[in-house]
């Protein structure tokens, strides 16, 4: 049994959080896809020399998508543990959580288009 949060060291909490990231990364194909796209966006941003403000937008959108995907994964794990057989309300909860990921991902694509398309157009239209 883990110690209560008030007794846990900062390091232990950090290790637990990293284990959660690792678990989600290993178990969720979509999270791996998000990470690949994140690496691509970072490389593209570096190549196109994004401004500080543009980097902030990229980091915040990336964190939103990855965070939403991880919360979705956590909800799925918890729902499956509490009610392993199919249940309509559990299914709705999972769908809503997946919808949150979709909204975050669409917003990130829109921000990415705003950040990258003008720079790419300028670069290749010459």
N, C-alpha and C positions, 0 to 999 in steps of 0.2 A: 504494500500500500504506500502511496506517495505521501510525503508530509503535506500538511495544510499549506495553502499559499503563503500565509504569514511566516511560516517556518522554512519555506523553501529558499534556497539561495538564488540569487540572480542568475548565476551560471546554470543551475539546474533548470530553471525556467527557459533559458536560452536553448539548452540542449533538447528539452522537450519540444520546443517550437521547431527546431531544426528536424527533429524526428518526424514531426507532423508534415513538414514540407517534403521530406524524403518519402514518406508514406503516400502522400498525395501524388507526388511525381511518378512513383513506381506504379501506382494503381490506376491512374487516370490518363488515358491516351490524349484527351483534349488538352490537359494541362501541359503535356509534353509538346503538343502542337503550338500552344500559346508561347511556350518558352522558345521554340525555334523561331517563331515570328518575332518575338522580342529581340532575340539576338540579331536577326536580319534587320530590324528597325534600328537597333543601336549601331550596327555597322554602317547602314545607310546614312544615319544621322551624323556619324563621325565623318564619313566621306563627303557629305554635303555641308559640313561645318555648321550645324544648327547653332542658333544663338542660345544664350542662357535661358531665355524665356521659352524657346521652343523645346529645349531639353526638359524643362520643368513640366511642360504639357505632356511630353512623351513619357516621362517617368510616372507622372500621376495616372495617365491612362493605362499604362502597363500594370501598375500596382492595382488599379481598380479591376482590371480583367483577371489578373492572377488571383487577387484576393477573393473576387466573386467565385471563381472556379474552385478555390479551396473551401470556401464556405459551402458551396454546393456539394462538394465531396463529403464534407463533414456531416451535412444534413442527410445525405444518402447513407453513410455509414451508420449513423444513429437510427435512422428510420428502419434500415434493414435489421439492425440488432433488436429493436423494439417490436417489430412486426415483420418477420421474414416472409410470410406469405403475402400475396398481392392484396392490397386494401385500397379502396377508392380514395380515401382521404390522404393516406400516405402517398399515393400516386400524385394527387393534386399538389401536395407539399413539394415533392420532387420536381414536378413540372414548373412550379413557381420559382424554385431555386434555379432551375436550368434557364428559365426565362430571364432571370436577373443576370446570368452570365451572358446571354444573348444580347441584352440591352447594353451591357458594358462593352462587349466586343464590337457591336455596331458603332457605338460612340467612339471607340478607339480607332476603328477604320476611318470614320469621318475625320477625326483629328489628324490621323496619319495622312489622309489625302490633302487636308489643308496645309500640313507641314511640308510634305514631300513633293506633291505634284507641281506646284509652281517652280520649285528649285530644279526638278528634273526637266520640266518644260524649257526653262531658261537654258539649262545645260545642253540639251539635245536639239533645241530649235535653232541654234547658231549655225 
